[in-house]
Amino acid sequence: MWDKAMEQAADKTKRNIGRFGDRFPQVTDGGPAYRLIPNDDWINGFWTGILWLCYERTGDEAFRLAARRAVESFRERLERNVVMDHHDIGFLYSLSSKAQWIVEKDENARQLTLRAADALMKRWRPRLGLIQAWGKEGEPVNGGRIIIDCMMNLPLLYWAHMQTGDRRYLEAASAHADKSRRFLVRGDGSSYHTFIFDQETGDAVGGATHQGYRNGSTWTRGQAWGIYGFALSYRYTGRPEDLDTARRMAKHFVRRLPEDGVVYWDFDAPVGPDTKRDSSASAIAACGLHEIVGHLPADDPDRALLQEALERSMRSLVRDYTPRDPAVQGFIEHGAYGVLGGASVDDCLIWGDYFYLEALSRLTGGRKGYWYE
């Protein structure tokens, strides 16, 4: 099942290269075709990551050439500082230039990725001990805001430390992971989407959501970011508390899975016939579950639980969430970008496609993404 699904995704990607040209897919926006945008959004690295995974899977030069062209766009974006006042720099450059470095050992790609890590470090606020999520330093609210999604951007800093030996990257990433564990992850393993601190005193103000059902709810994509992000933090640091946090978040996620193994958009949203799913959250979590299982000993009681949930979710995504209509350009349907805001509430989402493909690659013994090496 996994091999066939991966081949189908690679075939669709080959067709999409010609459709997309030099633009980047975002969401399908209610139709079969992706909305195409310039390289100015947080999501653009996912298309490049798909291209690199397909190249490594097939050896087809069309994927490599398209990926390299995309990386040049990321070089220009960094040089021109195009929409970079946010934490998502790791999403952008881990799956573009860092992926090129991992695959080709291209020194120019390595240097570009290190410059991207420096750009992310500009968001480090040492007095508060956090990486600011959005906006300019000192903004009234966002100046003291962290976000669970940022756990997936820390691998860029950990990698930069490994490449250079400069401990500033490691110390910032580790401190931010600690802050996230203490304030974003609740005692039952659920999570806040964001948390705000007083910029003058550093005191905790409180948790808040940006895309979830309410401030105290558990937005499922945020929970998935945390599962995978803390597992990747453990991969780099070896700190038991990182793996323990990933495990607790994963068990909370698994306990609240619907019968078909694909989550609704928020664990606390009332469930009815019209409640939206978020297939992208389940794809992200699948990668995180696979990462966690790889760190657990064979006799660990949680290993079988997490492995079963991973395979159940992926079987459902392959069987029931892949498009029947060949005109649909995405890999998996029924993703929800922002339900309360009415943004692409039932669509293909390019990050859902990427993590679905990465999960398939993991399950077939291939590349485990481009977050570490």
C-alpha positions in Angstrom: 0.0 0.0 0.0 2.7 2.5 1.0 4.9 1.9 -2.1 1.9 2.2 -4.5 0.7 5.4 -2.8 4.2 6.9 -3.0 4.4 6.1 -6.7 1.1 7.8 -7.3 2.2 10.9 -5.5 5.4 11.0 -7.5 3.5 10.7 -10.7 1.2 13.5 -9.7 4.2 15.7 -8.7 5.8 15.1 -12.1 2.6 16.4 -13.8 2.4 19.3 -11.3 5.9 20.6 -12.2 4.6 21.7 -15.6 1.4 23.1 -14.1 3.1 25.2 -11.4 6.1 26.6 -13.3 8.0 29.0 -11.0 5.1 29.6 -8.6 4.4 27.7 -5.4 1.2 25.7 -4.6 -0.7 26.8 -1.4 -4.3 25.4 -1.1 -6.8 24.1 -3.6 -9.4 26.7 -2.5 -12.5 24.7 -3.2 -11.5 23.4 -6.6 -9.2 20.7 -8.1 -6.3 23.0 -8.8 -3.8 24.5 -6.3 -3.8 28.3 -5.8 -0.4 29.4 -7.0 1.6 32.1 -5.3 5.0 33.8 -5.5 7.7 32.9 -2.9 6.3 35.1 -0.1 4.4 32.8 2.3 5.4 30.5 5.1 4.3 27.4 3.1 6.6 27.6 0.1 9.3 25.1 1.4 6.8 22.2 1.4 6.6 22.1 -2.4 10.4 22.0 -2.6 10.6 19.3 0.0 8.2 17.2 -2.1 10.4 17.6 -5.1 13.5 16.5 -3.2 11.7 13.4 -1.8 10.4 12.5 -5.2 13.9 12.8 -6.7 15.4 10.6 -4.0 12.7 8.1 -4.5 12.8 7.9 -8.3 16.2 9.3 -9.4 14.3 11.3 -12.1 16.3 14.4 -13.0 13.1 16.4 -13.6 12.5 16.5 -9.9 16.1 17.5 -9.1 16.1 20.3 -11.6 12.8 21.7 -10.4 14.0 21.6 -6.8 17.2 23.4 -7.6 15.3 26.1 -9.5 13.1 26.5 -6.4 16.1 26.8 -4.1 17.4 29.7 -6.2 14.1 31.4 -5.4 14.7 31.0 -1.7 18.2 32.5 -2.2 16.6 35.6 -3.7 13.9 35.7 -1.0 16.5 35.8 1.8 18.7 38.4 0.0 15.6 40.6 -0.5 14.2 39.9 2.9 10.8 39.0 1.5 8.2 38.4 4.3 10.7 37.1 6.9 9.4 38.7 10.1 8.1 35.3 11.5 9.3 32.1 13.0 8.7 29.9 10.0 12.1 30.3 8.5 12.9 26.7 9.4 9.9 25.4 7.4 11.2 27.4 4.4 14.9 26.5 4.4 15.0 23.1 6.0 13.0 21.7 3.0 14.7 23.8 0.3 18.4 24.6 0.7 19.1 22.3 3.6 17.5 19.5 1.7 19.7 20.3 -1.2 22.8 20.2 1.1 21.7 16.8 2.5 21.0 15.3 -1.0 23.8 16.9 -3.0 26.3 18.3 -0.5 26.2 21.5 -2.4 28.3 24.1 -0.4 26.3 27.0 -1.7 23.1 25.4 -0.4 24.8 24.9 3.0 25.9 28.5 3.2 22.4 29.7 2.3 20.9 27.5 5.0 23.3 28.9 7.6 22.3 32.4 6.6 18.7 31.4 7.1 19.5 30.1 10.6 21.0 33.6 11.3 17.8 35.1 10.1 15.8 33.0 12.5 18.2 33.9 15.3 17.2 37.5 14.8 13.9 36.4 16.4 15.6 35.2 19.6 14.7 37.4 22.6 17.4 36.5 25.2 15.8 38.5 28.0 12.6 36.5 27.6 14.2 33.3 26.7 12.1 32.7 23.6 11.9 32.9 19.8 9.2 35.5 18.9 6.5 34.0 16.7 5.4 36.9 14.6 6.0 40.6 13.9 8.6 43.1 14.8 10.5 43.1 18.2 8.5 45.0 20.8 5.1 44.8 19.2 2.5 45.2 22.0 1.2 41.6 22.0 3.2 39.6 19.5 6.5 40.8 21.0 6.0 38.3 23.8 4.3 35.5 21.9 5.5 32.0 21.3 3.8 29.4 19.1 3.7 25.6 19.2 4.5 25.5 15.4 7.9 26.9 16.1 9.1 23.5 17.5 9.4 22.5 13.9 11.7 25.4 13.1 14.2 24.6 15.9 15.9 21.8 13.8 17.3 24.6 11.6 19.1 26.0 14.6 20.2 22.6 16.0 21.6 21.8 12.5 23.5 25.1 12.4 25.1 24.3 15.7 26.3 21.0 14.4 27.6 22.5 11.2 29.5 25.4 12.9 30.1 24.5 16.5 28.5 27.9 17.5 26.6 27.2 20.7 24.4 30.3 20.3 22.2 28.2 18.0 22.0 25.3 20.4 21.3 27.4 23.4 18.6 29.4 21.8 16.8 26.3 20.4 17.1 24.4 23.7 15.9 27.3 25.8 12.9 27.8 23.5 12.0 24.1 23.7 12.1 24.4 27.5 9.9 27.5 27.4 7.5 25.7 25.0 7.4 22.5 27.2 6.6 24.6 30.4 4.0 26.9 29.0 2.5 25.4 25.8 2.1 21.8 26.9 -0.4 21.2 29.6 -0.3 18.5 32.2 -2.6 16.1 30.3 -0.3 16.3 27.2 -2.6 18.6 25.4 -1.4 22.0 24.1 -2.0 25.7 23.7 -1.5 27.0 20.2 0.3 30.2 21.5 1.4 31.6 24.8 2.0 35.3 25.6 4.5 36.7 28.1 4.8 40.2 29.5 7.7 41.8 27.7 8.8 44.0 30.6 8.8 41.4 33.4 8.8 38.1 31.4 5.8 36.9 33.5 3.4 34.5 31.9 0.2 36.2 30.7 -1.7 33.2 29.3 -2.4 30.8 26.5 -4.3 31.9 23.4 -5.3 30.3 20.1 -4.9 31.7 16.6 -6.6 29.0 14.6 -8.2 26.7 17.2 -11.7 26.5 18.5 -11.1 28.6 21.6 -8.2 29.7 23.8 -8.2 26.6 26.0 -8.9 24.1 23.3 -6.4 21.8 21.6 -6.0 22.6 17.9 -5.0 19.3 16.3 -2.5 20.7 13.9 -0.7 22.5 16.7 -0.7 19.3 18.7 0.9 17.5 15.7 3.5 20.2 15.4 4.4 19.6 19.0 4.6 15.8 18.8 7.0 16.0 15.9 8.9 19.0 17.0 9.7 17.7 20.4 10.7 14.3 18.9 13.1 16.1 16.6 14.5 18.2 19.4 15.3 14.9 21.2 17.0 13.6 18.0 19.4 16.5 18.3 19.8 17.0 22.0 19.3 13.5 23.5 17.5 15.2 26.4 15.0 12.7 28.0 12.5 15.6 28.7 12.2 16.3 25.0 11.3 12.7 24.2 9.0 12.5 27.2 7.1 15.6 26.0 6.7 14.2 22.5 5.5 10.9 23.9 2.9 12.5 26.2 1.6 14.7 23.4 1.5 11.7 21.1 -0.5 9.6 23.6 -3.0 12.4 24.1 -3.4 12.7 20.3 -3.9 8.9 19.9 -6.4 8.7 22.7 -8.6 11.3 21.0 -8.5 9.8 17.4 -11.8 9.3 15.7 -12.7 5.8 14.5 -11.1 6.2 11.1 -7.9 7.6 12.6 -8.0 11.0 10.9 -8.6 13.9 13.3 -11.1 16.7 13.3 -9.6 20.2 13.2 -9.8 20.8 17.0 -10.1 18.2 19.7 -12.6 20.3 21.6 -14.8 21.4 18.7 -18.3 19.9 18.9 -18.5 16.9 16.5 -21.4 16.7 14.1 -22.0 15.8 10.5 -20.4 19.1 9.3 -17.4 19.2 11.6 -14.3 19.6 9.5 -11.4 17.2 9.5 -7.7 18.2 9.2 -6.0 15.5 7.2 -2.8 17.5 7.4 -2.7 17.3 11.2 -2.9 13.5 10.9 -0.1 13.4 8.3 2.2 15.6 10.5 1.4 13.4 13.5 2.2 10.3 11.6 5.7 11.5 10.9 6.1 12.4 14.6 4.8 9.0 15.8 7.3 7.3 13.5 10.1 9.4 14.9 9.1 8.6 18.5 8.7 4.9 17.8 12.2 4.8 16.4 13.6 6.0 19.8 11.7 3.5 22.0 13.1 0.1 23.0 11.2 -2.9 21.6 9.7 -3.7 25.0 8.4 -0.2 25.7 4.6 -0.5 26.3 3.9 2.7 24.3 5.7 1.4 21.2 2.9 -0.8 20.0 0.2 1.8 20.8 1.9 4.5 18.8 2.8 2.2 15.9 -0.8 0.9 15.6 -2.1 4.5 15.6 0.4 5.5 12.9 -0.5 2.7 10.6 -4.3 3.1 11.2 -4.1 6.8 10.3 -2.0 6.3 7.2 -4.2 3.5 5.9 -7.1 5.8 6.3 -5.4 8.6 4.5 -4.3 6.4 1.6 -7.7 4.6 1.2 -10.2 7.4 2.0 -8.5 10.8 1.7 -6.7 10.5 -1.5 -8.6 12.1 -4.4 -10.7 10.0 -6.7 -10.8 12.7 -9.3 -7.5 12.7 -11.3 -7.9 16.4 -11.9 -7.2 17.2 -8.2 -3.6 18.3 -7.9 -3.1 17.5 -4.2 -2.3 14.2 -2.5 -4.8 14.2 0.3 -8.2 16.0 0.6 -10.1 17.3 3.6 -7.4 19.5 5.1 -8.5 22.5 7.1 -6.3 25.7 7.1 -8.3 27.9 9.4 -11.9 26.9 10.2 -13.1 29.8 12.3 -11.7 32.2 9.8 -13.2 30.3 6.9 -9.9 29.8 5.2 -9.7 26.6 3.1 -11.7 24.5 5.5 -12.0 21.4 3.3 -9.1 21.4 0.8 -5.8 19.9 -0.2 -3.0 21.8 1.6 0.5 21.7 0.4 2.0 21.0 3.9 -0.5 18.1 4.2 0.9 16.7 0.9 4.5 17.1 2.1 4.0 15.3 5.4 1.9 12.6 3.8 4.7 11.9 1.4 7.3 12.0 4.2 5.3 9.5 6.2 5.1 7.2 3.2 8.9 7.6 2.7 9.5 6.7 6.3 7.2 3.7 6.1 9.0 2.4 3.0 12.4 2.8 4.5 13.3 5.9 2.6 14.3 9.4 3.6 12.9 10.6 7.0 12.5 14.2 5.8 15.1 16.9 5.9 14.9 18.0 9.5 18.2 16.5 10.5 21.4 15.0 9.1 
